[in-house]
């Protein structure tokens, strides 16, 4: 049974709605998903609680049932999900989405960390199993929410959805609370004096670039993404951090995910893979310039970017990689590249973007699609498997949340996911950021190092602005 309630709420933005719900359900896991792209992102979603949960911890799939009991399974969590979804009748969920005019009403939702690639590609286990783990978080954490609130940006309609009767009985109280007043509450931070440190010094990062270029010259890889992790030992309120970041770096995918021991805060520009009624979308983003301070300088930088042989060759390589990944699960002859090499602008950087589209083959599902494309070539290089082996060797760290994915797998058969970039992990006593640069044969070390710093810009500036919050 799918319970729902709809009403209009035009006096508060989704972030205020989330803040009020967080107070009501302070003991629960909570998610907020927003989009600054209102053409594609009509809806914001708020998820409350976990009635079931799927995690991947220490190479084990852990499934928590609705009664709280845990089952440890040897199987790939995506094999578990494929079997789980086979028993789902999609009809009531499709009907609810059509009737309520919302994009998502139920299905597993959460994050898939970068290191899950060794599960999808077992060849990588030997190079990834012994990496240093500084984060100590699950490689995957997906929930079935107890309740979902959908906010429509077109008509300011709120939709409350739950499959739990006890939550449907809270709908009236939630309605009344959301219709009441809202006062922003100042939250405590301790920014302190620590300015942060990189996992790899500039000299070590240069050495990683040199090694990458040697492997490119030898023909092992054509391109490889080298990243650096940045950690500040500070105490930060995740909600306040997100509130500043979403204003400073509005993006198609913005998210605040508050777990028991950590939070994920991000504003990603890049879709991982999307499936809507059998039509799939992959959007390689590769090629970056810092934004200009004036319109004229911004345009000059755009033209410079589109004329840069290094950036263009990197982008073309990743288009080909995306096409190859999609072809593993697409209907023959349906893979196309649309809107090739257009520029998209964000607060601190601009990127070259292309759309790879196709139709999903009849004998494949969204989990086959996700495994075939994870993780995006823009986060690894090409060929992907060899690039990921070298990433493990040179970086020496589990990437965790960074360059993985955040998304949902709807019980209606549709899915959407983003690549976890422009994203921070917030722990009790520190904030962890990460960014990378695509290395090709003619990469210049200083400019690649600068690209990493540019990509971290919005996150670092948002942390600095917490002092003024």
Secondary structure, 3 states (H helix, E strand, C coil): CCEEEEEECCCCCHHHHHHHHHHHCCCCCEEEEECCCCCCCCEEEEEEEEEEEEEEECCEEEEECCCCCEEEECCCHHHHHHHHHHCCCCHHHHHHHHHHCCCCCCEEEEEECHHHHHHHCHHHHHHHCCCECCCCCCCEEEEEEEEEEEEECCCCEEEEEECCHHHHCCHHHHHHHHHCCCCCCCCCCECCCCCCEECCCHHHHHHHHHHHHHHHHHCCCCEEEEEEEEEECCECCHHHHHHHHHHHCCCCEEEEEECCCCEEEEEECCEEEEEECCEEEECCEEEEEECCCCHHHHHHHHHHHHCCHHHHHHHHHHHHHHHHHHHCCECCCCCEEEEEEEEEECCCEEEEEEEEEEEECCCCCHHHHHHHHCCCHHHCEECHHHHHHHHHHHHCECCCCCCCEEEEEECCCCEEEEECCCEEEECCCCEEEEEEEEECCCCCHHHHHHHHHHHHHHHHHHHHHHHHC
